[in-house]
Amino acid sequence: MNGSFVFLVLAVLASPVVAYFVYRLAKELGFLDPPIDRQHDLKRTIVVSLYAFLLFLPVGIYGTEKQWPRVWVFFGLMVGVAMAIFAYGGIRATRELWKLRHPEPAVPVGAHPEVENAPVELENEGPEDRQEALPPSL
């Protein structure tokens, strides 16, 4: 048995254990529970996008630096496509979360068309009405 075969056997045996620990970690962190609200769901999407970026970026950089062997060019393309998909999802979720947390005002500040164009109705006060409101003078 050569070294490559030993690593293959170890990887095949260790992968279910690693998958179980990732499952337990996700369950403990609440990633498998239903989202509480829309913000919680968007936060999860952003975190998953960041982790995918951290996973795929080193693979892409290493493969590009080593000038992907001919057989691995397709793998390199798929890594790039996966990074683009996760980046799009993360950016979209970030924009939606921003819009949820910073809603646009219903009417822009200082521009209320109904108030600016409405006729001003003042009470018709004559001079005699004003005299009655004043205290009597000595």
BAMI-644042 format. One line per field, with one value per atom (N, C-alpha, C): residue number from 1; residue in three letters; atom name; x, y, z. Coordinates in Angstrom, 2 decimals, always signed. Atoms other than C-alpha are relative to their C-alpha. Layout:
// BAMI-644042
num: c(NUM:...);
residu: c(ALA:...);
atome: c(CA:...);
c1: c(X:...);
c2: c(Y:...);
c3: c(Z:...);
// end
This chain:
// BAMI-644042
num: c(1:1:1:2:2:2:3:3:3:4:4:4:5:5:5:6:6:6:7:7:7:8:8:8:9:9:9:10:10:10:11:11:11:12:12:12:13:13:13:14:14:14:15:15:15:16:16:16:17:17:17:18:18:18:19:19:19:20:20:20:21:21:21:22:22:22:23:23:23:24:24:24:25:25:25:26:26:26:27:27:27:28:28:28:29:29:29:30:30:30:31:31:31:32:32:32:33:33:33:34:34:34:35:35:35:36:36:36:37:37:37:38:38:38:39:39:39:40:40:40:41:41:41:42:42:42:43:43:43:44:44:44:45:45:45:46:46:46:47:47:47:48:48:48:49:49:49:50:50:50:51:51:51:52:52:52:53:53:53:54:54:54:55:55:55:56:56:56:57:57:57:58:58:58:59:59:59:60:60:60:61:61:61:62:62:62:63:63:63:64:64:64:65:65:65:66:66:66:67:67:67:68:68:68:69:69:69:70:70:70:71:71:71:72:72:72:73:73:73:74:74:74:75:75:75:76:76:76:77:77:77:78:78:78:79:79:79:80:80:80:81:81:81:82:82:82:83:83:83:84:84:84:85:85:85:86:86:86:87:87:87:88:88:88:89:89:89:90:90:90:91:91:91:92:92:92:93:93:93:94:94:94:95:95:95:96:96:96:97:97:97:98:98:98:99:99:99:100:100:100:101:101:101:102:102:102:103:103:103:104:104:104:105:105:105:106:106:106:107:107:107:108:108:108:109:109:109:110:110:110:111:111:111:112:112:112:113:113:113:114:114:114:115:115:115:116:116:116:117:117:117:118:118:118:119:119:119:120:120:120:121:121:121:122:122:122:123:123:123:124:124:124:125:125:125:126:126:126:127:127:127:128:128:128:129:129:129:130:130:130:131:131:131:132:132:132:133:133:133:134:134:134:135:135:135:136:136:136:137:137:137:138:138:138);
residu: c(MET:MET:MET:ASN:ASN:ASN:GLY:GLY:GLY:SER:SER:SER:PHE:PHE:PHE:VAL:VAL:VAL:PHE:PHE:PHE:LEU:LEU:LEU:VAL:VAL:VAL:LEU:LEU:LEU:ALA:ALA:ALA:VAL:VAL:VAL:LEU:LEU:LEU:ALA:ALA:ALA:SER:SER:SER:PRO:PRO:PRO:VAL:VAL:VAL:VAL:VAL:VAL:ALA:ALA:ALA:TYR:TYR:TYR:PHE:PHE:PHE:VAL:VAL:VAL:TYR:TYR:TYR:ARG:ARG:ARG:LEU:LEU:LEU:ALA:ALA:ALA:LYS:LYS:LYS:GLU:GLU:GLU:LEU:LEU:LEU:GLY:GLY:GLY:PHE:PHE:PHE:LEU:LEU:LEU:ASP:ASP:ASP:PRO:PRO:PRO:PRO:PRO:PRO:ILE:ILE:ILE:ASP:ASP:ASP:ARG:ARG:ARG:GLN:GLN:GLN:HIS:HIS:HIS:ASP:ASP:ASP:LEU:LEU:LEU:LYS:LYS:LYS:ARG:ARG:ARG:THR:THR:THR:ILE:ILE:ILE:VAL:VAL:VAL:VAL:VAL:VAL:SER:SER:SER:LEU:LEU:LEU:TYR:TYR:TYR:ALA:ALA:ALA:PHE:PHE:PHE:LEU:LEU:LEU:LEU:LEU:LEU:PHE:PHE:PHE:LEU:LEU:LEU:PRO:PRO:PRO:VAL:VAL:VAL:GLY:GLY:GLY:ILE:ILE:ILE:TYR:TYR:TYR:GLY:GLY:GLY:THR:THR:THR:GLU:GLU:GLU:LYS:LYS:LYS:GLN:GLN:GLN:TRP:TRP:TRP:PRO:PRO:PRO:ARG:ARG:ARG:VAL:VAL:VAL:TRP:TRP:TRP:VAL:VAL:VAL:PHE:PHE:PHE:PHE:PHE:PHE:GLY:GLY:GLY:LEU:LEU:LEU:MET:MET:MET:VAL:VAL:VAL:GLY:GLY:GLY:VAL:VAL:VAL:ALA:ALA:ALA:MET:MET:MET:ALA:ALA:ALA:ILE:ILE:ILE:PHE:PHE:PHE:ALA:ALA:ALA:TYR:TYR:TYR:GLY:GLY:GLY:GLY:GLY:GLY:ILE:ILE:ILE:ARG:ARG:ARG:ALA:ALA:ALA:THR:THR:THR:ARG:ARG:ARG:GLU:GLU:GLU:LEU:LEU:LEU:TRP:TRP:TRP:LYS:LYS:LYS:LEU:LEU:LEU:ARG:ARG:ARG:HIS:HIS:HIS:PRO:PRO:PRO:GLU:GLU:GLU:PRO:PRO:PRO:ALA:ALA:ALA:VAL:VAL:VAL:PRO:PRO:PRO:VAL:VAL:VAL:GLY:GLY:GLY:ALA:ALA:ALA:HIS:HIS:HIS:PRO:PRO:PRO:GLU:GLU:GLU:VAL:VAL:VAL:GLU:GLU:GLU:ASN:ASN:ASN:ALA:ALA:ALA:PRO:PRO:PRO:VAL:VAL:VAL:GLU:GLU:GLU:LEU:LEU:LEU:GLU:GLU:GLU:ASN:ASN:ASN:GLU:GLU:GLU:GLY:GLY:GLY:PRO:PRO:PRO:GLU:GLU:GLU:ASP:ASP:ASP:ARG:ARG:ARG:GLN:GLN:GLN:GLU:GLU:GLU:ALA:ALA:ALA:LEU:LEU:LEU:PRO:PRO:PRO:PRO:PRO:PRO:SER:SER:SER:LEU:LEU:LEU);
atome: c(N:CA:C:N:CA:C:N:CA:C:N:CA:C:N:CA:C:N:CA:C:N:CA:C:N:CA:C:N:CA:C:N:CA:C:N:CA:C:N:CA:C:N:CA:C:N:CA:C:N:CA:C:N:CA:C:N:CA:C:N:CA:C:N:CA:C:N:CA:C:N:CA:C:N:CA:C:N:CA:C:N:CA:C:N:CA:C:N:CA:C:N:CA:C:N:CA:C:N:CA:C:N:CA:C:N:CA:C:N:CA:C:N:CA:C:N:CA:C:N:CA:C:N:CA:C:N:CA:C:N:CA:C:N:CA:C:N:CA:C:N:CA:C:N:CA:C:N:CA:C:N:CA:C:N:CA:C:N:CA:C:N:CA:C:N:CA:C:N:CA:C:N:CA:C:N:CA:C:N:CA:C:N:CA:C:N:CA:C:N:CA:C:N:CA:C:N:CA:C:N:CA:C:N:CA:C:N:CA:C:N:CA:C:N:CA:C:N:CA:C:N:CA:C:N:CA:C:N:CA:C:N:CA:C:N:CA:C:N:CA:C:N:CA:C:N:CA:C:N:CA:C:N:CA:C:N:CA:C:N:CA:C:N:CA:C:N:CA:C:N:CA:C:N:CA:C:N:CA:C:N:CA:C:N:CA:C:N:CA:C:N:CA:C:N:CA:C:N:CA:C:N:CA:C:N:CA:C:N:CA:C:N:CA:C:N:CA:C:N:CA:C:N:CA:C:N:CA:C:N:CA:C:N:CA:C:N:CA:C:N:CA:C:N:CA:C:N:CA:C:N:CA:C:N:CA:C:N:CA:C:N:CA:C:N:CA:C:N:CA:C:N:CA:C:N:CA:C:N:CA:C:N:CA:C:N:CA:C:N:CA:C:N:CA:C:N:CA:C:N:CA:C:N:CA:C:N:CA:C:N:CA:C:N:CA:C:N:CA:C:N:CA:C:N:CA:C:N:CA:C:N:CA:C:N:CA:C:N:CA:C:N:CA:C:N:CA:C:N:CA:C:N:CA:C:N:CA:C:N:CA:C:N:CA:C:N:CA:C:N:CA:C:N:CA:C:N:CA:C:N:CA:C);
c1: c(+0.84:+0.00:+0.88:-0.78:+1.37:-0.71:+0.52:+0.79:-1.32:+1.23:-1.94:-1.21:+1.10:-4.07:-0.36:+0.26:-3.71:-0.80:+0.74:-4.88:-1.43:+1.33:-7.81:-0.87:+0.76:-8.90:-0.33:+0.25:-8.51:-1.06:+1.00:-10.53:-1.39:+1.30:-13.32:-0.54:+0.45:-13.45:-0.30:+0.17:-13.19:-1.15:+1.02:-15.75:-1.35:+1.27:-18.88:+0.12:-0.22:-17.40:+0.02:-0.06:-16.62:-1.40:+1.35:-20.09:-0.92:+0.81:-21.69:+0.32:-0.38:-19.71:-0.47:+0.51:-20.65:-1.52:+1.44:-24.30:-0.31:+0.24:-24.11:+0.29:-0.34:-22.42:-1.10:+1.07:-25.08:-1.28:+1.19:-27.83:+0.12:-0.22:-26.33:-0.02:-0.02:-25.84:-1.35:+1.34:-29.48:-0.21:+0.15:-28.89:-1.07:+0.98:-31.29:-1.41:+1.31:-34.14:-0.65:+0.64:-36.76:+0.33:-0.35:-35.93:-1.10:+0.95:-37.57:-0.75:+0.58:-38.17:+0.86:-0.71:-36.95:+1.44:-1.36:-33.90:+0.89:-0.76:-32.79:+0.36:-0.25:-33.11:+1.08:-1.01:-31.07:+1.37:-1.29:-28.36:+0.64:-0.52:-28.02:+0.58:-0.48:-27.66:+1.33:-1.26:-24.93:+1.12:-1.04:-23.01:+0.41:-0.33:-23.23:+0.81:-0.75:-22.02:+1.43:-1.36:-19.05:+0.83:-0.74:-18.10:+0.33:-0.28:-18.41:+1.13:-1.07:-16.21:+1.34:-1.24:-13.62:+0.46:-0.35:-13.74:+0.51:-0.33:-13.59:+1.13:-1.04:-11.25:+1.41:-1.35:-8.09:+0.18:-0.09:-8.87:+0.23:-0.17:-9.23:+1.36:-1.32:-6.08:+1.10:-1.03:-4.02:+0.02:+0.07:-5.25:+0.47:-0.44:-4.67:+1.51:-1.45:-1.19:+0.76:-0.65:-0.34:-0.33:+0.43:-1.84:-0.69:+0.83:-4.60:+0.45:-0.30:-3.55:-1.23:+1.06:-5.62:-1.25:+1.13:-7.80:-0.79:+0.63:-8.55:-0.56:+0.52:-9.54:-1.51:+1.45:-13.21:-0.31:+0.18:-12.92:+0.22:-0.27:-11.42:-1.14:+1.14:-14.28:-1.20:+1.12:-16.82:+0.21:-0.29:-15.07:-0.32:+0.32:-15.34:-1.49:+1.45:-19.01:-0.65:+0.54:-19.73:+0.26:-0.30:-17.97:-0.92:+0.88:-20.01:-1.43:+1.37:-23.30:-0.14:+0.08:-22.58:+0.21:-0.18:-21.34:-1.29:+1.27:-24.57:-1.03:+0.96:-26.67:+0.30:-0.38:-24.72:-0.26:+0.23:-24.89:-1.49:+1.45:-28.62:-0.59:+0.51:-29.28:+0.42:-0.46:-27.18:-0.84:+0.83:-29.16:-1.40:+1.34:-32.49:-0.01:-0.09:-31.37:+0.14:-0.15:-30.30:-1.35:+1.31:-33.71:-0.97:+0.87:-35.48:+0.34:-0.42:-33.44:-0.06:+0.03:-33.47:-1.10:+1.08:-36.90:+0.00:+0.09:-37.42:-1.18:+1.13:-39.58:-1.15:+1.17:-43.13:-0.04:-0.04:-42.79:+1.37:-1.31:-39.42:-0.08:-0.03:-38.43:-0.06:+0.11:-39.52:-0.80:+0.76:-41.58:-1.31:+1.32:-45.18:-0.94:+0.75:-47.17:-1.38:+1.35:-50.55:+0.02:-0.08:-49.43:+0.44:-0.50:-47.55:-1.05:+0.97:-50.40:-1.39:+1.32:-53.31:-0.26:+0.31:-55.11:+0.03:-0.10:-54.50:-1.31:+1.27:-57.67:+0.27:-0.18:-57.32:-1.35:+1.23:-59.99:-0.06:+0.16:-61.37:-0.19:+0.07:-60.57:+0.01:+0.05:-61.57:+0.71:-0.66:-60.00:-0.78:+0.78:-62.90:+0.22:-0.27:-62.17:+1.33:-1.31:-58.58:-0.07:+0.13:-59.62:-0.58:+0.62:-61.75:+0.98:-0.95:-58.92:+1.06:-1.02:-56.61:-0.57:+0.47:-56.79:-0.34:+0.34:-58.40:+1.16:-1.09:-55.94:-0.48:+0.36:-55.89:-0.22);
c2: c(-1.18:+0.00:+1.24:-1.23:+3.34:+1.09:-1.08:+6.67:+0.58:-0.56:+7.89:-0.86:+0.90:+4.81:+0.09:-0.13:+5.17:+1.28:-1.25:+8.81:-0.11:+0.21:+7.77:-0.78:+0.80:+5.12:+0.84:-0.86:+7.61:+1.04:-1.01:+10.23:-0.61:+0.67:+7.75:-0.36:+0.35:+6.60:+1.23:-1.20:+10.10:+0.89:-0.92:+11.81:-0.12:+0.04:+10.45:+0.62:-0.58:+11.48:+1.53:-1.45:+14.98:+0.54:-0.42:+15.23:+0.02:+0.03:+14.23:+1.18:-1.13:+16.87:+1.33:-1.21:+19.53:+0.09:+0.03:+18.46:+0.43:-0.37:+18.70:+1.47:-1.41:+22.09:+0.88:-0.77:+23.40:-0.06:+0.14:+22.04:+0.82:-0.77:+23.61:+1.50:-1.43:+26.97:+0.50:-0.41:+26.97:+0.11:-0.11:+26.70:-0.94:+0.95:+23.77:+0.29:-0.41:+25.41:+0.92:-0.94:+27.30:+1.44:-1.38:+31.00:+0.70:-0.75:+33.32:+1.03:-1.01:+36.08:+0.14:-0.18:+37.34:+0.43:-0.45:+39.06:-1.18:+1.18:+35.80:-0.87:+0.78:+33.99:+0.65:-0.70:+36.66:-0.06:+0.11:+36.57:-1.36:+1.34:+32.82:-0.07:+0.02:+33.29:+0.72:-0.75:+35.88:-0.81:+0.80:+33.61:-1.18:+1.12:+30.64:+0.48:-0.55:+32.82:+0.33:-0.30:+34.00:-1.27:+1.25:+30.45:-0.65:+0.56:+29.29:+0.77:-0.82:+32.20:-0.40:+0.40:+31.22:-1.39:+1.35:+27.62:-0.01:+0.08:+28.21:+0.92:-0.94:+31.19:-0.60:+0.59:+29.35:-1.09:+1.03:+26.46:+0.65:-0.69:+28.86:+0.65:-0.65:+30.80:-1.04:+1.04:+27.63:-0.61:+0.62:+26.08:+0.95:-0.97:+29.26:+0.20:-0.18:+29.65:-1.19:+1.21:+26.06:-0.25:+0.13:+26.59:-1.34:+1.20:+23.98:-1.01:+1.03:+20.71:-0.19:+0.11:+19.91:-0.70:+0.76:+17.42:+0.85:-0.77:+19.95:+1.34:-1.27:+22.88:+0.09:+0.01:+21.87:+0.22:-0.20:+21.66:+1.46:-1.41:+25.14:+0.89:-0.76:+26.46:-0.15:+0.22:+24.89:+0.73:-0.77:+26.48:+1.47:-1.39:+29.85:+0.24:-0.13:+29.30:-0.05:+0.10:+28.24:+1.29:-1.27:+31.35:+1.10:-1.04:+33.54:-0.16:+0.24:+31.91:+0.40:-0.36:+32.24:+1.49:-1.45:+35.80:+0.73:-0.61:+36.72:-0.15:+0.23:+35.12:+0.85:-0.81:+36.88:+1.48:-1.43:+40.29:+0.30:-0.20:+39.90:-0.01:+0.07:+38.87:+1.23:-1.19:+41.78:+1.21:-1.14:+44.28:-0.09:+0.16:+42.82:+0.28:-0.27:+42.91:+1.49:-1.45:+46.54:+0.70:-0.62:+47.41:-0.27:+0.30:+45.66:+0.87:-0.76:+47.49:+1.51:-1.43:+50.88:+0.25:-0.21:+51.30:+1.44:-1.33:+54.22:+0.73:-0.72:+56.96:+0.05:+0.00:+57.01:+1.27:-1.27:+60.67:+0.61:-0.60:+62.29:+1.22:-1.09:+64.78:+1.33:-1.32:+68.31:+0.06:-0.01:+67.26:-0.74:+0.58:+66.65:+0.72:-0.69:+67.45:+0.47:-0.37:+67.53:+1.26:-1.17:+70.15:+1.22:-1.14:+72.35:+0.58:-0.46:+72.56:+0.24:-0.17:+72.65:+1.47:-1.39:+75.96:+0.21:-0.31:+77.60:+0.61:-0.51:+78.10:+0.62:-0.72:+80.74:+0.48:-0.54:+81.85:+1.49:-1.40:+85.20:+0.80:-0.80:+87.40:+1.47:-1.44:+90.99:+0.74:-0.78:+93.81:-0.01:+0.00:+93.71:-1.28:+1.25:+90.03:+0.06:-0.13:+90.87:+0.90:-0.92:+93.71:-0.71:+0.70:+91.40:-0.95:+0.95:+88.98:+0.69:-0.71:+91.68:+0.43:-0.46:+92.61:+1.48:-1.43:+95.96:+0.86:-0.88:+98.81:+1.06:-1.00:+101.40:+1.34);
c3: c(+0.00:+0.00:+0.00:+0.04:-0.99:+0.83:-0.83:+0.81:-0.48:+0.55:-1.52:+0.35:-0.32:-0.91:+1.47:-1.44:+2.86:+0.27:-0.18:+2.67:-0.55:+0.54:+0.49:+0.98:-0.97:+3.01:+1.23:-1.16:+5.89:-0.30:+0.39:+4.01:-0.09:+0.12:+3.23:+1.38:-1.35:+6.87:+0.85:-0.83:+8.35:-0.48:+0.52:+6.09:+0.71:-0.74:+7.88:+1.40:-1.33:+11.23:-0.09:+0.19:+9.97:-0.35:+0.37:+8.39:+1.22:-1.21:+11.71:+0.91:-0.84:+13.62:-0.60:+0.65:+11.07:+0.21:-0.25:+11.44:+1.43:-1.41:+15.25:+0.24:-0.15:+15.05:-0.59:+0.63:+12.65:+0.84:-0.83:+14.89:+1.28:-1.23:+18.03:-0.25:+0.32:+16.31:-0.50:+0.40:+15.20:-1.49:+1.45:+11.47:-0.54:+0.49:+11.17:+0.50:-0.49:+13.11:-1.04:+0.95:+11.11:+0.39:-0.32:+10.85:+0.78:-0.83:+13.36:-0.84:+0.87:+10.82:-1.24:+1.27:+7.46:+0.22:-0.28:+8.97:+0.39:-0.42:+10.59:-1.20:+1.21:+7.26:-0.86:+0.80:+5.45:+0.66:-0.71:+8.14:-0.25:+0.29:+7.60:-1.40:+1.38:+3.86:-0.11:+0.04:+4.40:+0.61:-0.65:+6.80:-0.88:+0.88:+4.43:-1.20:+1.14:+1.55:+0.39:-0.45:+3.58:+0.21:-0.19:+4.56:-1.34:+1.33:+0.94:-0.66:+0.56:-0.12:+0.63:-0.68:+2.52:-0.41:+0.43:+1.29:-1.43:+1.42:-2.46:-0.42:+0.42:-2.62:+0.08:-0.01:-1.43:-1.06:+1.03:-3.77:-1.37:+1.28:-6.68:-0.14:+0.05:-5.80:-0.18:+0.09:-5.31:-1.41:+1.32:-8.55:-1.10:+1.00:-10.53:+0.07:-0.18:-9.06:-0.55:+0.50:-9.97:-1.47:+1.39:-13.45:-0.22:+0.02:-13.23:-1.06:+1.01:-14.89:-0.89:+0.99:-17.95:+0.54:-0.55:-16.08:+0.99:-1.07:-13.32:-0.47:+0.49:-15.54:+0.24:-0.23:-15.34:+1.48:-1.44:-11.54:+0.36:-0.25:-11.50:-0.47:+0.49:-13.61:+0.93:-0.92:-11.26:+1.32:-1.21:-8.26:-0.25:+0.33:-9.99:-0.09:+0.11:-10.81:+1.39:-1.36:-7.20:+0.77:-0.68:-5.88:-0.51:+0.56:-8.24:+0.50:-0.47:-7.20:+1.46:-1.41:-3.49:+0.22:-0.11:-3.95:-0.36:+0.38:-5.76:+1.12:-1.08:-3.00:+1.23:-1.16:-0.27:-0.22:+0.29:-1.96:-0.03:+0.05:-2.64:+1.41:-1.37:+0.98:+0.80:-0.71:+2.26:-0.39:+0.44:+0.16:+0.58:-0.56:+1.30:+1.50:-1.43:+4.94:+0.25:-0.14:+4.50:-0.19:+0.25:+3.05:+1.14:-1.13:+5.93:+1.21:-1.17:+8.55:-0.23:+0.33:+6.76:-1.03:+0.98:+5.17:-0.51:+0.59:+2.83:+0.63:-0.57:+4.30:-1.00:+0.87:+2.97:-0.85:+0.73:+2.00:+0.23:-0.20:+1.38:+0.92:-0.96:+4.04:-0.73:+0.58:+3.16:-1.29:+1.24:+0.16:+0.21:-0.19:+1.03:-0.97:+1.05:-2.14:+0.45:-0.40:-0.43:+0.85:-0.87:+2.11:-0.79:+0.76:-0.35:-0.94:+1.00:-2.89:+0.58:-0.60:-0.46:+0.28:-0.32:-0.07:+1.51:-1.42:+3.25:+0.44:-0.53:+5.21:+1.36:-1.25:+7.88:+0.49:-0.55:+10.21:-0.32:+0.34:+9.21:+1.30:-1.21:+12.14:-0.38:+0.24:+11.96:+1.13:-1.04:+13.98:+1.32:-1.24:+16.44:+0.79:-0.69:+17.23:+0.73:-0.63:+18.01:+1.25:-1.13:+20.34:+1.22:-1.12:+22.45:+0.67:-0.54:+22.92:+0.84:-0.74:+24.29:+1.37:-1.30:+27.96:-0.06:+0.03:+28.64:+0.46:-0.37:+28.81:+0.98:-1.00:+31.57:-0.56);
// end
